[in-house]
Amino acid sequence: MKIISPGFELLDQIDAASVLASIERIGRVCYKSEGRMTEGSAAKFVKMIVRRGHESVLEHEKISVRITCDRGVSHEIVRHRLASYSQESTRYCNYAGDKFGNELTFIRPVFWQEGSEAYADWLKAMQAIEDTYNKMIAGGATPEQARCVLPNSLKTEIVATMNLRAWRHFFALRCSPQSHPQMREIAIPLLREMQEVLPAIFGDIMPEECCA
């Protein structure tokens, strides 16, 4: 049994200048102000349309992110409909095989400290699930049959591709204090990274001010 923390990886090599220039070039069609494009005007233009709520222009650019989380969190992520997803499949992945080290991997719960009684109870339950899963596979069950005993804490990898407007909506919901703690554990650091890469698009989103 392996216990890991959640994480993420931006799969696109994001060139902020190119992204902003593309959005400006497309967005100015709406205002027929292409003649006002200058070197350095893109960031100002994008901030302006975001401030005005003219976010449909942001749909012309996308970002793909590989997210490592538990199955429960992944079920919330896929609720975002304006996106494309590719997820690790428990139907086809045989975790009792050598490819996975003959063990299950679980995401460490953020709300229980290691050494606490609650964490010990969780750990014991995960061990029992791994033992049962491996026994079922050894007894001839297929991965899609044995997966019926797998819990929400099981580690999964999911690639989410969303346009920039959809990512803004994702952060507005998933960084909220009302969001699940394990979702915030991923969403807030991901927001911070996107703010570093594309501050003109994501810089105005503050987790403490996000809507539920």
Stockholm file with secondary structure:
# STOCKHOLM 1.0

chainA/1-212         MKIISPGFELLDQIDAASVLASIERIGRVCYKSEGRMTEGSAAKFVKMIVRRGHESVLEHEKISVRITCDRGVSHEIVRHRLASYSQESTRYCNYAGDKFGNELTFIRPVFWQEGSEAYADWLKAMQAIEDTYNKMIAGGATPEQARCVLPNSLKTEIVATMNLRAWRHFFALRCSPQSHPQMREIAIPLLREMQEVLPAIFGDIMPEECCA
#=GR chainA/1-212 SS CEEECCEEEECSCCCHHHHHHHHHHHHHHHHTCGGGCCTTHHHHHHHHHHHHTCGGGGGGCEEEEEEEEEHHHHHHHTTCCSEEEEECCTTTCCTTSGGGTTSCEEECCTTSCTTSHHHHHHHHHHHHHHHHHHHHHHTTCCHHHHGGGCCTTBEEEEEEEEEHHHHHHHHHHHTSTTSCHHHHHHHHHHHHHHHHHCHHHHTTCCGGGCCC
#=GC SS_cons         CEEECCEEEECSCCCHHHHHHHHHHHHHHHHTCGGGCCTTHHHHHHHHHHHHTCGGGGGGCEEEEEEEEEHHHHHHHTTCCSEEEEECCTTTCCTTSGGGTTSCEEECCTTSCTTSHHHHHHHHHHHHHHHHHHHHHHTTCCHHHHGGGCCTTBEEEEEEEEEHHHHHHHHHHHTSTTSCHHHHHHHHHHHHHHHHHCHHHHTTCCGGGCCC
//
